[in-house]
Amino acid sequence: MMSFLMVGPLMVFILIVAPLWLILHYRSKRNFSDSLSHDDYEQLNQLSETSRQLQQRVQTLEKILDVESPNWRNHYE
């Protein structure tokens, strides 16, 4: 009789609780691994700053070319 009383809760655990538990566990692990680490965040900031500096250099060079050779854009656009 005791084995019949344990079968019901065991089946509920195996069919409902365990799959939900596994799904939620691996979903939270995936979300944690998808986020940026501190080193990645620092590298992203450094790359962003480098990109901003390069953009300023390109704009400066374009201004110089506009003064020295006003028609240079017609050859490249």
PDB file of N, CA, C and O in Angstrom:
ATOM      1  N   MET A   1       0.814  -1.193   0.000  1.00  0.00           N
ATOM      2  CA  MET A   1       0.000   0.000   0.000  1.00  0.00           C
ATOM      3  C   MET A   1       0.858   1.258   0.000  1.00  0.00           C
ATOM      4  O   MET A   1       0.506   2.262  -0.620  1.00  0.00           O
ATOM      5  N   MET A   2       1.978   1.196   0.695  1.00  0.00           N
ATOM      6  CA  MET A   2       2.852   2.347   0.787  1.00  0.00           C
ATOM      7  C   MET A   2       3.462   2.689  -0.577  1.00  0.00           C
ATOM      8  O   MET A   2       3.656   3.865  -0.884  1.00  0.00           O
ATOM      9  N   SER A   3       3.761   1.688  -1.385  1.00  0.00           N
ATOM     10  CA  SER A   3       4.349   1.947  -2.694  1.00  0.00           C
ATOM     11  C   SER A   3       3.360   2.666  -3.613  1.00  0.00           C
ATOM     12  O   SER A   3       3.774   3.478  -4.439  1.00  0.00           O
ATOM     13  N   PHE A   4       2.056   2.381  -3.483  1.00  0.00           N
ATOM     14  CA  PHE A   4       1.047   3.066  -4.295  1.00  0.00           C
ATOM     15  C   PHE A   4       0.925   4.531  -3.915  1.00  0.00           C
ATOM     16  O   PHE A   4       0.628   5.357  -4.777  1.00  0.00           O
ATOM     17  N   LEU A   5       1.143   4.881  -2.657  1.00  0.00           N
ATOM     18  CA  LEU A   5       1.064   6.259  -2.213  1.00  0.00           C
ATOM     19  C   LEU A   5       2.250   7.081  -2.713  1.00  0.00           C
ATOM     20  O   LEU A   5       2.147   8.297  -2.874  1.00  0.00           O
ATOM     21  N   MET A   6       3.354   6.426  -2.952  1.00  0.00           N
ATOM     22  CA  MET A   6       4.533   7.140  -3.413  1.00  0.00           C
ATOM     23  C   MET A   6       4.573   7.278  -4.931  1.00  0.00           C
ATOM     24  O   MET A   6       5.271   8.151  -5.449  1.00  0.00           O
ATOM     25  N   VAL A   7       3.850   6.447  -5.642  1.00  0.00           N
ATOM     26  CA  VAL A   7       3.869   6.479  -7.101  1.00  0.00           C
ATOM     27  C   VAL A   7       3.261   7.780  -7.628  1.00  0.00           C
ATOM     28  O   VAL A   7       3.794   8.352  -8.579  1.00  0.00           O
ATOM     29  N   GLY A   8       2.180   8.258  -7.050  1.00  0.00           N
ATOM     30  CA  GLY A   8       1.507   9.477  -7.513  1.00  0.00           C
ATOM     31  C   GLY A   8       2.415  10.694  -7.433  1.00  0.00           C
ATOM     32  O   GLY A   8       2.652  11.340  -8.453  1.00  0.00           O
ATOM     33  N   PRO A   9       2.931  11.028  -6.255  1.00  0.00           N
ATOM     34  CA  PRO A   9       3.823  12.181  -6.172  1.00  0.00           C
ATOM     35  C   PRO A   9       5.103  12.022  -6.996  1.00  0.00           C
ATOM     36  O   PRO A   9       5.621  12.996  -7.543  1.00  0.00           O
ATOM     37  N   LEU A  10       5.600  10.804  -7.078  1.00  0.00           N
ATOM     38  CA  LEU A  10       6.800  10.564  -7.892  1.00  0.00           C
ATOM     39  C   LEU A  10       6.519  10.811  -9.369  1.00  0.00           C
ATOM     40  O   LEU A  10       7.355  11.385 -10.066  1.00  0.00           O
ATOM     41  N   MET A  11       5.364  10.390  -9.852  1.00  0.00           N
ATOM     42  CA  MET A  11       5.006  10.616 -11.258  1.00  0.00           C
ATOM     43  C   MET A  11       4.809  12.113 -11.536  1.00  0.00           C
ATOM     44  O   MET A  11       5.206  12.613 -12.589  1.00  0.00           O
ATOM     45  N   VAL A  12       4.198  12.816 -10.588  1.00  0.00           N
ATOM     46  CA  VAL A  12       4.016  14.258 -10.752  1.00  0.00           C
ATOM     47  C   VAL A  12       5.385  14.934 -10.827  1.00  0.00           C
ATOM     48  O   VAL A  12       5.606  15.814 -11.658  1.00  0.00           O
ATOM     49  N   PHE A  13       6.288  14.521  -9.964  1.00  0.00           N
ATOM     50  CA  PHE A  13       7.628  15.111  -9.972  1.00  0.00           C
ATOM     51  C   PHE A  13       8.340  14.817 -11.287  1.00  0.00           C
ATOM     52  O   PHE A  13       8.928  15.721 -11.881  1.00  0.00           O
ATOM     53  N   ILE A  14       8.301  13.593 -11.744  1.00  0.00           N
ATOM     54  CA  ILE A  14       9.020  13.193 -12.965  1.00  0.00           C
ATOM     55  C   ILE A  14       8.409  13.842 -14.207  1.00  0.00           C
ATOM     56  O   ILE A  14       9.142  14.255 -15.106  1.00  0.00           O
ATOM     57  N   LEU A  15       7.082  13.937 -14.272  1.00  0.00           N
ATOM     58  CA  LEU A  15       6.434  14.439 -15.479  1.00  0.00           C
ATOM     59  C   LEU A  15       6.291  15.959 -15.528  1.00  0.00           C
ATOM     60  O   LEU A  15       6.232  16.526 -16.620  1.00  0.00           O
ATOM     61  N   ILE A  16       6.232  16.635 -14.381  1.00  0.00           N
ATOM     62  CA  ILE A  16       5.981  18.073 -14.391  1.00  0.00           C
ATOM     63  C   ILE A  16       7.139  18.872 -13.793  1.00  0.00           C
ATOM     64  O   ILE A  16       7.673  19.768 -14.447  1.00  0.00           O
ATOM     65  N   VAL A  17       7.524  18.561 -12.579  1.00  0.00           N
ATOM     66  CA  VAL A  17       8.507  19.376 -11.870  1.00  0.00           C
ATOM     67  C   VAL A  17       9.900  19.249 -12.475  1.00  0.00           C
ATOM     68  O   VAL A  17      10.553  20.264 -12.717  1.00  0.00           O
ATOM     69  N   ALA A  18      10.366  18.044 -12.724  1.00  0.00           N
ATOM     70  CA  ALA A  18      11.731  17.847 -13.232  1.00  0.00           C
ATOM     71  C   ALA A  18      11.943  18.508 -14.597  1.00  0.00           C
ATOM     72  O   ALA A  18      12.952  19.194 -14.763  1.00  0.00           O
ATOM     73  N   PRO A  19      11.056  18.343 -15.584  1.00  0.00           N
ATOM     74  CA  PRO A  19      11.284  19.036 -16.866  1.00  0.00           C
ATOM     75  C   PRO A  19      11.291  20.557 -16.731  1.00  0.00           C
ATOM     76  O   PRO A  19      12.123  21.228 -17.341  1.00  0.00           O
ATOM     77  N   LEU A  20      10.368  21.108 -15.937  1.00  0.00           N
ATOM     78  CA  LEU A  20      10.356  22.560 -15.737  1.00  0.00           C
ATOM     79  C   LEU A  20      11.644  23.025 -15.070  1.00  0.00           C
ATOM     80  O   LEU A  20      12.217  24.049 -15.441  1.00  0.00           O
ATOM     81  N   TRP A  21      12.081  22.270 -14.097  1.00  0.00           N
ATOM     82  CA  TRP A  21      13.305  22.605 -13.381  1.00  0.00           C
ATOM     83  C   TRP A  21      14.494  22.635 -14.341  1.00  0.00           C
ATOM     84  O   TRP A  21      15.291  23.573 -14.311  1.00  0.00           O
ATOM     85  N   LEU A  22      14.618  21.618 -15.190  1.00  0.00           N
ATOM     86  CA  LEU A  22      15.725  21.562 -16.153  1.00  0.00           C
ATOM     87  C   LEU A  22      15.643  22.693 -17.175  1.00  0.00           C
ATOM     88  O   LEU A  22      16.655  23.317 -17.491  1.00  0.00           O
ATOM     89  N   ILE A  23      14.453  22.958 -17.688  1.00  0.00           N
ATOM     90  CA  ILE A  23      14.289  24.029 -18.681  1.00  0.00           C
ATOM     91  C   ILE A  23      14.685  25.376 -18.087  1.00  0.00           C
ATOM     92  O   ILE A  23      15.443  26.128 -18.700  1.00  0.00           O
ATOM     93  N   LEU A  24      14.180  25.679 -16.906  1.00  0.00           N
ATOM     94  CA  LEU A  24      14.503  26.961 -16.283  1.00  0.00           C
ATOM     95  C   LEU A  24      15.978  27.052 -15.909  1.00  0.00           C
ATOM     96  O   LEU A  24      16.575  28.123 -16.015  1.00  0.00           O
ATOM     97  N   HIS A  25      16.565  25.962 -15.482  1.00  0.00           N
ATOM     98  CA  HIS A  25      17.984  25.965 -15.117  1.00  0.00           C
ATOM     99  C   HIS A  25      18.863  26.288 -16.328  1.00  0.00           C
ATOM    100  O   HIS A  25      19.730  27.159 -16.253  1.00  0.00           O
ATOM    101  N   TYR A  26      18.640  25.592 -17.432  1.00  0.00           N
ATOM    102  CA  TYR A  26      19.494  25.811 -18.602  1.00  0.00           C
ATOM    103  C   TYR A  26      19.198  27.142 -19.291  1.00  0.00           C
ATOM    104  O   TYR A  26      20.086  27.718 -19.919  1.00  0.00           O
ATOM    105  N   ARG A  27      17.970  27.637 -19.184  1.00  0.00           N
ATOM    106  CA  ARG A  27      17.666  28.949 -19.733  1.00  0.00           C
ATOM    107  C   ARG A  27      18.425  30.033 -18.957  1.00  0.00           C
ATOM    108  O   ARG A  27      18.968  30.960 -19.558  1.00  0.00           O
ATOM    109  N   SER A  28      18.462  29.919 -17.650  1.00  0.00           N
ATOM    110  CA  SER A  28      19.188  30.919 -16.856  1.00  0.00           C
ATOM    111  C   SER A  28      20.690  30.828 -17.094  1.00  0.00           C
ATOM    112  O   SER A  28      21.372  31.853 -17.091  1.00  0.00           O
ATOM    113  N   LYS A  29      21.219  29.627 -17.301  1.00  0.00           N
ATOM    114  CA  LYS A  29      22.646  29.488 -17.626  1.00  0.00           C
ATOM    115  C   LYS A  29      22.961  30.141 -18.965  1.00  0.00           C
ATOM    116  O   LYS A  29      23.985  30.812 -19.098  1.00  0.00           O
ATOM    117  N   ARG A  30      22.096  29.956 -19.958  1.00  0.00           N
ATOM    118  CA  ARG A  30      22.324  30.544 -21.269  1.00  0.00           C
ATOM    119  C   ARG A  30      22.266  32.069 -21.196  1.00  0.00           C
ATOM    120  O   ARG A  30      23.086  32.749 -21.813  1.00  0.00           O
ATOM    121  N   ASN A  31      21.310  32.609 -20.451  1.00  0.00           N
ATOM    122  CA  ASN A  31      21.205  34.060 -20.316  1.00  0.00           C
ATOM    123  C   ASN A  31      22.426  34.639 -19.624  1.00  0.00           C
ATOM    124  O   ASN A  31      22.877  35.730 -19.974  1.00  0.00           O
ATOM    125  N   PHE A  32      22.958  33.936 -18.662  1.00  0.00           N
ATOM    126  CA  PHE A  32      24.142  34.412 -17.956  1.00  0.00           C
ATOM    127  C   PHE A  32      25.357  34.394 -18.880  1.00  0.00           C
ATOM    128  O   PHE A  32      26.170  35.317 -18.839  1.00  0.00           O
ATOM    129  N   SER A  33      25.495  33.369 -19.706  1.00  0.00           N
ATOM    130  CA  SER A  33      26.659  33.273 -20.590  1.00  0.00           C
ATOM    131  C   SER A  33      26.560  34.243 -21.765  1.00  0.00           C
ATOM    132  O   SER A  33      27.582  34.575 -22.365  1.00  0.00           O
ATOM    133  N   ASP A  34      25.350  34.708 -22.109  1.00  0.00           N
ATOM    134  CA  ASP A  34      25.179  35.644 -23.216  1.00  0.00           C
ATOM    135  C   ASP A  34      25.566  37.069 -22.846  1.00  0.00           C
ATOM    136  O   ASP A  34      25.802  37.889 -23.733  1.00  0.00           O
ATOM    137  N   SER A  35      25.636  37.379 -21.568  1.00  0.00           N
ATOM    138  CA  SER A  35      25.944  38.742 -21.172  1.00  0.00           C
ATOM    139  C   SER A  35      27.440  39.017 -21.298  1.00  0.00           C
ATOM    140  O   SER A  35      28.251  38.091 -21.328  1.00  0.00           O
ATOM    141  N   LEU A  36      27.797  40.305 -21.372  1.00  0.00           N
ATOM    142  CA  LEU A  36      29.194  40.697 -21.534  1.00  0.00           C
ATOM    143  C   LEU A  36      29.936  40.603 -20.210  1.00  0.00           C
ATOM    144  O   LEU A  36      29.406  40.966 -19.159  1.00  0.00           O
ATOM    145  N   SER A  37      31.155  40.115 -20.272  1.00  0.00           N
ATOM    146  CA  SER A  37      31.992  40.116 -19.082  1.00  0.00           C
ATOM    147  C   SER A  37      32.584  41.513 -18.904  1.00  0.00           C
ATOM    148  O   SER A  37      32.455  42.369 -19.780  1.00  0.00           O
ATOM    149  N   HIS A  38      33.226  41.730 -17.778  1.00  0.00           N
ATOM    150  CA  HIS A  38      33.835  43.037 -17.502  1.00  0.00           C
ATOM    151  C   HIS A  38      34.915  43.349 -18.540  1.00  0.00           C
ATOM    152  O   HIS A  38      35.016  44.481 -19.014  1.00  0.00           O
ATOM    153  N   ASP A  39      35.724  42.338 -18.891  1.00  0.00           N
ATOM    154  CA  ASP A  39      36.781  42.541 -19.893  1.00  0.00           C
ATOM    155  C   ASP A  39      36.195  42.871 -21.262  1.00  0.00           C
ATOM    156  O   ASP A  39      36.711  43.732 -21.974  1.00  0.00           O
ATOM    157  N   ASP A  40      35.109  42.180 -21.627  1.00  0.00           N
ATOM    158  CA  ASP A  40      34.447  42.470 -22.907  1.00  0.00           C
ATOM    159  C   ASP A  40      33.892  43.888 -22.928  1.00  0.00           C
ATOM    160  O   ASP A  40      33.983  44.585 -23.938  1.00  0.00           O
ATOM    161  N   TYR A  41      33.322  44.304 -21.815  1.00  0.00           N
ATOM    162  CA  TYR A  41      32.767  45.648 -21.724  1.00  0.00           C
ATOM    163  C   TYR A  41      33.872  46.694 -21.852  1.00  0.00           C
ATOM    164  O   TYR A  41      33.693  47.700 -22.538  1.00  0.00           O
ATOM    165  N   GLU A  42      35.007  46.468 -21.199  1.00  0.00           N
ATOM    166  CA  GLU A  42      36.139  47.394 -21.298  1.00  0.00           C
ATOM    167  C   GLU A  42      36.675  47.454 -22.727  1.00  0.00           C
ATOM    168  O   GLU A  42      36.987  48.531 -23.234  1.00  0.00           O
ATOM    169  N   GLN A  43      36.781  46.298 -23.371  1.00  0.00           N
ATOM    170  CA  GLN A  43      37.269  46.264 -24.748  1.00  0.00           C
ATOM    171  C   GLN A  43      36.289  46.983 -25.681  1.00  0.00           C
ATOM    172  O   GLN A  43      36.711  47.688 -26.599  1.00  0.00           O
ATOM    173  N   LEU A  44      35.003  46.810 -25.453  1.00  0.00           N
ATOM    174  CA  LEU A  44      34.000  47.492 -26.262  1.00  0.00           C
ATOM    175  C   LEU A  44      34.106  49.003 -26.100  1.00  0.00           C
ATOM    176  O   LEU A  44      34.000  49.738 -27.082  1.00  0.00           O
ATOM    177  N   ASN A  45      34.313  49.472 -24.881  1.00  0.00           N
ATOM    178  CA  ASN A  45      34.498  50.904 -24.655  1.00  0.00           C
ATOM    179  C   ASN A  45      35.754  51.422 -25.340  1.00  0.00           C
ATOM    180  O   ASN A  45      35.745  52.510 -25.917  1.00  0.00           O
ATOM    181  N   GLN A  46      36.827  50.653 -25.278  1.00  0.00           N
ATOM    182  CA  GLN A  46      38.075  51.062 -25.920  1.00  0.00           C
ATOM    183  C   GLN A  46      37.904  51.126 -27.441  1.00  0.00           C
ATOM    184  O   GLN A  46      38.381  52.066 -28.078  1.00  0.00           O
ATOM    185  N   LEU A  47      37.236  50.147 -28.014  1.00  0.00           N
ATOM    186  CA  LEU A  47      36.997  50.147 -29.454  1.00  0.00           C
ATOM    187  C   LEU A  47      36.091  51.308 -29.864  1.00  0.00           C
ATOM    188  O   LEU A  47      36.282  51.904 -30.925  1.00  0.00           O
ATOM    189  N   SER A  48      35.124  51.622 -29.038  1.00  0.00           N
ATOM    190  CA  SER A  48      34.243  52.752 -29.326  1.00  0.00           C
ATOM    191  C   SER A  48      35.026  54.064 -29.327  1.00  0.00           C
ATOM    192  O   SER A  48      34.820  54.911 -30.196  1.00  0.00           O
ATOM    193  N   GLU A  49      35.909  54.230 -28.372  1.00  0.00           N
ATOM    194  CA  GLU A  49      36.728  55.440 -28.308  1.00  0.00           C
ATOM    195  C   GLU A  49      37.675  55.518 -29.508  1.00  0.00           C
ATOM    196  O   GLU A  49      37.853  56.594 -30.079  1.00  0.00           O
ATOM    197  N   THR A  50      38.273  54.416 -29.893  1.00  0.00           N
ATOM    198  CA  THR A  50      39.152  54.388 -31.059  1.00  0.00           C
ATOM    199  C   THR A  50      38.376  54.744 -32.322  1.00  0.00           C
ATOM    200  O   THR A  50      38.867  55.475 -33.182  1.00  0.00           O
ATOM    201  N   SER A  51      37.156  54.216 -32.422  1.00  0.00           N
ATOM    202  CA  SER A  51      36.310  54.526 -33.577  1.00  0.00           C
ATOM    203  C   SER A  51      35.984  56.019 -33.636  1.00  0.00           C
ATOM    204  O   SER A  51      36.007  56.618 -34.711  1.00  0.00           O
ATOM    205  N   ARG A  52      35.683  56.611 -32.496  1.00  0.00           N
ATOM    206  CA  ARG A  52      35.381  58.044 -32.447  1.00  0.00           C
ATOM    207  C   ARG A  52      36.597  58.865 -32.882  1.00  0.00           C
ATOM    208  O   ARG A  52      36.454  59.833 -33.629  1.00  0.00           O
ATOM    209  N   GLN A  53      37.783  58.486 -32.423  1.00  0.00           N
ATOM    210  CA  GLN A  53      39.003  59.201 -32.808  1.00  0.00           C
ATOM    211  C   GLN A  53      39.276  59.069 -34.305  1.00  0.00           C
ATOM    212  O   GLN A  53      39.663  60.040 -34.956  1.00  0.00           O
ATOM    213  N   LEU A  54      39.078  57.884 -34.842  1.00  0.00           N
ATOM    214  CA  LEU A  54      39.296  57.686 -36.281  1.00  0.00           C
ATOM    215  C   LEU A  54      38.292  58.491 -37.105  1.00  0.00           C
ATOM    216  O   LEU A  54      38.638  59.028 -38.157  1.00  0.00           O
ATOM    217  N   GLN A  55      37.060  58.573 -36.631  1.00  0.00           N
ATOM    218  CA  GLN A  55      36.063  59.371 -37.333  1.00  0.00           C
ATOM    219  C   GLN A  55      36.464  60.844 -37.355  1.00  0.00           C
ATOM    220  O   GLN A  55      36.296  61.519 -38.371  1.00  0.00           O
ATOM    221  N   GLN A  56      36.988  61.340 -36.250  1.00  0.00           N
ATOM    222  CA  GLN A  56      37.455  62.731 -36.203  1.00  0.00           C
ATOM    223  C   GLN A  56      38.618  62.937 -37.167  1.00  0.00           C
ATOM    224  O   GLN A  56      38.694  63.976 -37.823  1.00  0.00           O
ATOM    225  N   ARG A  57      39.515  61.977 -37.263  1.00  0.00           N
ATOM    226  CA  ARG A  57      40.651  62.094 -38.192  1.00  0.00           C
ATOM    227  C   ARG A  57      40.179  62.131 -39.636  1.00  0.00           C
ATOM    228  O   ARG A  57      40.679  62.920 -40.438  1.00  0.00           O
ATOM    229  N   VAL A  58      39.224  61.284 -39.967  1.00  0.00           N
ATOM    230  CA  VAL A  58      38.693  61.270 -41.334  1.00  0.00           C
ATOM    231  C   VAL A  58      38.039  62.604 -41.661  1.00  0.00           C
ATOM    232  O   VAL A  58      38.225  63.136 -42.756  1.00  0.00           O
ATOM    233  N   GLN A  59      37.279  63.146 -40.724  1.00  0.00           N
ATOM    234  CA  GLN A  59      36.648  64.447 -40.961  1.00  0.00           C
ATOM    235  C   GLN A  59      37.696  65.540 -41.152  1.00  0.00           C
ATOM    236  O   GLN A  59      37.526  66.417 -41.999  1.00  0.00           O
ATOM    237  N   THR A  60      38.770  65.496 -40.379  1.00  0.00           N
ATOM    238  CA  THR A  60      39.837  66.487 -40.528  1.00  0.00           C
ATOM    239  C   THR A  60      40.507  66.349 -41.891  1.00  0.00           C
ATOM    240  O   THR A  60      40.766  67.346 -42.565  1.00  0.00           O
ATOM    241  N   LEU A  61      40.785  65.119 -42.292  1.00  0.00           N
ATOM    242  CA  LEU A  61      41.400  64.906 -43.610  1.00  0.00           C
ATOM    243  C   LEU A  61      40.476  65.366 -44.738  1.00  0.00           C
ATOM    244  O   LEU A  61      40.945  65.922 -45.731  1.00  0.00           O
ATOM    245  N   GLU A  62      39.187  65.143 -44.597  1.00  0.00           N
ATOM    246  CA  GLU A  62      38.248  65.598 -45.624  1.00  0.00           C
ATOM    247  C   GLU A  62      38.221  67.122 -45.704  1.00  0.00           C
ATOM    248  O   GLU A  62      38.125  67.689 -46.792  1.00  0.00           O
ATOM    249  N   LYS A  63      38.305  67.772 -44.568  1.00  0.00           N
ATOM    250  CA  LYS A  63      38.343  69.236 -44.577  1.00  0.00           C
ATOM    251  C   LYS A  63      39.602  69.740 -45.281  1.00  0.00           C
ATOM    252  O   LYS A  63      39.537  70.693 -46.057  1.00  0.00           O
ATOM    253  N   ILE A  64      40.739  69.112 -45.017  1.00  0.00           N
ATOM    254  CA  ILE A  64      41.991  69.499 -45.667  1.00  0.00           C
ATOM    255  C   ILE A  64      41.882  69.288 -47.173  1.00  0.00           C
ATOM    256  O   ILE A  64      42.289  70.149 -47.953  1.00  0.00           O
ATOM    257  N   LEU A  65      41.339  68.153 -47.581  1.00  0.00           N
ATOM    258  CA  LEU A  65      41.184  67.874 -49.010  1.00  0.00           C
ATOM    259  C   LEU A  65      40.207  68.849 -49.662  1.00  0.00           C
ATOM    260  O   LEU A  65      40.404  69.246 -50.810  1.00  0.00           O
ATOM    261  N   ASP A  66      39.167  69.233 -48.946  1.00  0.00           N
ATOM    262  CA  ASP A  66      38.213  70.208 -49.491  1.00  0.00           C
ATOM    263  C   ASP A  66      38.895  71.543 -49.787  1.00  0.00           C
ATOM    264  O   ASP A  66      38.564  72.216 -50.763  1.00  0.00           O
ATOM    265  N   VAL A  67      39.839  71.913 -48.944  1.00  0.00           N
ATOM    266  CA  VAL A  67      40.548  73.183 -49.149  1.00  0.00           C
ATOM    267  C   VAL A  67      41.567  73.050 -50.273  1.00  0.00           C
ATOM    268  O   VAL A  67      41.657  73.923 -51.136  1.00  0.00           O
ATOM    269  N   GLU A  68      42.327  71.977 -50.269  1.00  0.00           N
ATOM    270  CA  GLU A  68      43.409  71.821 -51.245  1.00  0.00           C
ATOM    271  C   GLU A  68      42.925  71.387 -52.621  1.00  0.00           C
ATOM    272  O   GLU A  68      43.476  71.811 -53.637  1.00  0.00           O
ATOM    273  N   SER A  69      41.909  70.551 -52.656  1.00  0.00           N
ATOM    274  CA  SER A  69      41.397  70.046 -53.928  1.00  0.00           C
ATOM    275  C   SER A  69      39.875  69.947 -53.839  1.00  0.00           C
ATOM    276  O   SER A  69      39.347  68.892 -53.490  1.00  0.00           O
ATOM    277  N   PRO A  70      39.171  71.021 -54.147  1.00  0.00           N
ATOM    278  CA  PRO A  70      37.721  71.073 -53.941  1.00  0.00           C
ATOM    279  C   PRO A  70      36.925  70.026 -54.726  1.00  0.00           C
ATOM    280  O   PRO A  70      35.805  69.696 -54.334  1.00  0.00           O
ATOM    281  N   ASN A  71      37.465  69.505 -55.803  1.00  0.00           N
ATOM    282  CA  ASN A  71      36.708  68.557 -56.624  1.00  0.00           C
ATOM    283  C   ASN A  71      37.061  67.094 -56.345  1.00  0.00           C
ATOM    284  O   ASN A  71      36.712  66.216 -57.134  1.00  0.00           O
ATOM    285  N   TRP A  72      37.723  66.832 -55.271  1.00  0.00           N
ATOM    286  CA  TRP A  72      38.152  65.446 -54.992  1.00  0.00           C
ATOM    287  C   TRP A  72      36.954  64.525 -54.762  1.00  0.00           C
ATOM    288  O   TRP A  72      37.028  63.338 -55.079  1.00  0.00           O
ATOM    289  N   ARG A  73      35.868  65.041 -54.226  1.00  0.00           N
ATOM    290  CA  ARG A  73      34.704  64.187 -53.945  1.00  0.00           C
ATOM    291  C   ARG A  73      34.036  63.693 -55.237  1.00  0.00           C
ATOM    292  O   ARG A  73      33.438  62.617 -55.248  1.00  0.00           O
ATOM    293  N   ASN A  74      34.132  64.460 -56.309  1.00  0.00           N
ATOM    294  CA  ASN A  74      33.513  64.036 -57.583  1.00  0.00           C
ATOM    295  C   ASN A  74      34.137  62.765 -58.116  1.00  0.00           C
ATOM    296  O   ASN A  74      33.475  62.023 -58.841  1.00  0.00           O
ATOM    297  N   HIS A  75      35.376  62.490 -57.786  1.00  0.00           N
ATOM    298  CA  HIS A  75      36.056  61.306 -58.268  1.00  0.00           C
ATOM    299  C   HIS A  75      35.708  60.064 -57.454  1.00  0.00           C
ATOM    300  O   HIS A  75      35.881  58.947 -57.941  1.00  0.00           O
ATOM    301  N   TYR A  76      35.224  60.234 -56.228  1.00  0.00           N
ATOM    302  CA  TYR A  76      35.015  59.106 -55.332  1.00  0.00           C
ATOM    303  C   TYR A  76      33.574  58.862 -54.921  1.00  0.00           C
ATOM    304  O   TYR A  76      33.284  57.864 -54.262  1.00  0.00           O
ATOM    305  N   GLU A  77      32.677  59.742 -55.291  1.00  0.00           N
ATOM    306  CA  GLU A  77      31.273  59.528 -54.895  1.00  0.00           C
ATOM    307  C   GLU A  77      30.447  59.066 -56.042  1.00  0.00           C
ATOM    308  O   GLU A  77      29.247  58.838 -55.887  1.00  0.00           O
TER     309      GLU A  77
END
